[in-house]
Amino acid sequence: MSEPFDLTLRVVTDKSQLLAVMMRAWGSYKMMIGLHTYDVSEIDALGLYTPEGETAALASWTLREGTAYLCALHSFRPGEGVAIRMLDEVRRAAKAAGASRLKAMLTNDNMPGLTFYQRQGFRLSGLYLEAIDTYRSVIPTIIKTGYRDIPVHDALELEITL
Ligand SMILES: CC(C)(COP(=O)(O)OP(=O)(O)OC[C@H]1O[C@@H](n2cnc3c(N)ncnc32)[C@H](O)[C@@H]1OP(=O)(O)O)[C@@H](O)C(=O)NCCC(=O)NCCS
């Protein structure tokens, strides 16, 4: 994997690109982690941008009761290290805001995400069987299949100490 090139970090104020990618990849702006739902249009977002102004990665996170929740992490340049850099920036921001741990949620199909988070030191912290099926009954646009057309049913939670 090549080293990330010269990227600039910015707080995302116009969330239209993030919301569009969320709709495409997940089918909703809302992300459930544990028993809570977070609206990505309302919580903090960070972006990494190339010198040409193109988006390399976007992330959405929030803090609740001392725990930070990573509600979205999207790379627009696969395999170039930009998601690792984006995650590092979220970890830094969450720690600076007082969080002692960071949690993320993955659907059962997301093998690249499972590899990614565990390679970055996250540990599994929860399994919510059929949570996505239940969520889809409330928000019918939630994706039905994901990575390699694997049916999406369950939620896996991962966390890391900051
Ligand atoms: C998971 C994701 C964020 C990785 O982005 P990326 O920019 O390709 O990742 P980076 O180049 O920064 O990091 C590469 C690391 O990610 C993992 N990874 C990325 N793509 C992978 C794949 N297809 N299969 C397995 N592992 C993968 C590996 O651990 C790799 O590091 P390694 O080669 O040292 O093992 C990206 O695939 C993505 O945006 N997916 C869609 C959204 C998503 O599922 N986000 C996570 C849940 S919110």
PDBQT file of the ligand as one rigid body, heavy atoms in Angstrom, charges set to zero:
ROOT
HETATM    1  C1  LIG A 201     -13.249  -0.086   4.544  1.00  0.00    +0.000 C 
HETATM    2  C2  LIG A 201     -12.753   1.157   3.798  1.00  0.00    +0.000 C 
HETATM    3  C3  LIG A 201     -13.061   2.383   4.658  1.00  0.00    +0.000 C 
HETATM    4  C4  LIG A 201     -11.258   1.033   3.575  1.00  0.00    +0.000 C 
HETATM    5  O1  LIG A 201     -10.811   2.173   2.866  1.00  0.00    +0.000 OA
HETATM    6  P1  LIG A 201      -9.366   2.228   2.130  1.00  0.00    +0.000 P 
HETATM    7  O2  LIG A 201      -9.089   3.652   1.797  1.00  0.00    +0.000 OA
HETATM    8  O3  LIG A 201      -9.318   1.230   1.057  1.00  0.00    +0.000 OA
HETATM    9  O4  LIG A 201      -8.433   1.774   3.280  1.00  0.00    +0.000 OA
HETATM   10  P2  LIG A 201      -6.904   2.160   3.486  1.00  0.00    +0.000 P 
HETATM   11  O5  LIG A 201      -6.209   2.148   2.182  1.00  0.00    +0.000 OA
HETATM   12  O6  LIG A 201      -6.761   3.386   4.328  1.00  0.00    +0.000 OA
HETATM   13  O7  LIG A 201      -6.483   0.976   4.408  1.00  0.00    +0.000 OA
HETATM   14  C5  LIG A 201      -6.273  -0.240   3.853  1.00  0.00    +0.000 C 
HETATM   15  C6  LIG A 201      -6.605  -1.246   4.934  1.00  0.00    +0.000 C 
HETATM   16  O8  LIG A 201      -8.011  -1.480   4.941  1.00  0.00    +0.000 OA
HETATM   17  C7  LIG A 201      -8.272  -2.881   4.884  1.00  0.00    +0.000 C 
HETATM   18  N1  LIG A 201      -8.960  -3.128   3.608  1.00  0.00    +0.000 N 
HETATM   19  C8  LIG A 201      -9.327  -2.191   2.689  1.00  0.00    +0.000 A 
HETATM   20  N2  LIG A 201      -9.974  -2.787   1.669  1.00  0.00    +0.000 NA
HETATM   21  C9  LIG A 201     -10.020  -4.102   1.941  1.00  0.00    +0.000 A 
HETATM   22  C10 LIG A 201     -10.562  -5.237   1.278  1.00  0.00    +0.000 A 
HETATM   23  N3  LIG A 201     -11.203  -5.128   0.122  1.00  0.00    +0.000 N 
HETATM   24  N4  LIG A 201     -10.438  -6.442   1.874  1.00  0.00    +0.000 NA
HETATM   25  C11 LIG A 201      -9.811  -6.566   3.050  1.00  0.00    +0.000 A 
HETATM   26  N5  LIG A 201      -9.260  -5.530   3.725  1.00  0.00    +0.000 NA
HETATM   27  C12 LIG A 201      -9.378  -4.315   3.177  1.00  0.00    +0.000 A 
HETATM   28  C13 LIG A 201      -6.945  -3.562   5.048  1.00  0.00    +0.000 C 
HETATM   29  O9  LIG A 201      -6.780  -3.778   6.449  1.00  0.00    +0.000 OA
HETATM   30  C14 LIG A 201      -5.936  -2.543   4.580  1.00  0.00    +0.000 C 
HETATM   31  O10 LIG A 201      -4.738  -2.496   5.280  1.00  0.00    +0.000 OA
HETATM   32  P3  LIG A 201      -3.606  -3.600   5.039  1.00  0.00    +0.000 P 
HETATM   33  O11 LIG A 201      -3.464  -3.707   3.559  1.00  0.00    +0.000 OA
HETATM   34  O12 LIG A 201      -2.433  -3.056   5.745  1.00  0.00    +0.000 OA
HETATM   35  O13 LIG A 201      -4.143  -4.830   5.691  1.00  0.00    +0.000 OA
HETATM   36  C15 LIG A 201     -13.408   1.284   2.392  1.00  0.00    +0.000 C 
HETATM   37  O14 LIG A 201     -13.433   0.020   1.786  1.00  0.00    +0.000 OA
HETATM   38  C16 LIG A 201     -14.784   1.881   2.356  1.00  0.00    +0.000 C 
HETATM   39  O15 LIG A 201     -14.961   3.103   2.244  1.00  0.00    +0.000 OA
HETATM   40  N6  LIG A 201     -15.827   1.005   2.411  1.00  0.00    +0.000 N 
HETATM   41  C17 LIG A 201     -17.219   1.437   2.323  1.00  0.00    +0.000 C 
HETATM   42  C18 LIG A 201     -17.691   2.073   3.603  1.00  0.00    +0.000 C 
HETATM   43  C19 LIG A 201     -17.470   1.217   4.806  1.00  0.00    +0.000 C 
HETATM   44  O16 LIG A 201     -17.784   0.035   4.810  1.00  0.00    +0.000 OA
HETATM   45  N7  LIG A 201     -16.943   1.829   5.871  1.00  0.00    +0.000 N 
HETATM   46  C20 LIG A 201     -16.691   1.133   7.113  1.00  0.00    +0.000 C 
HETATM   47  C21 LIG A 201     -17.916   1.057   7.977  1.00  0.00    +0.000 C 
HETATM   48  S1  LIG A 201     -18.581   2.652   8.343  1.00  0.00    +0.000 SA
ENDROOT
TORSDOF 0
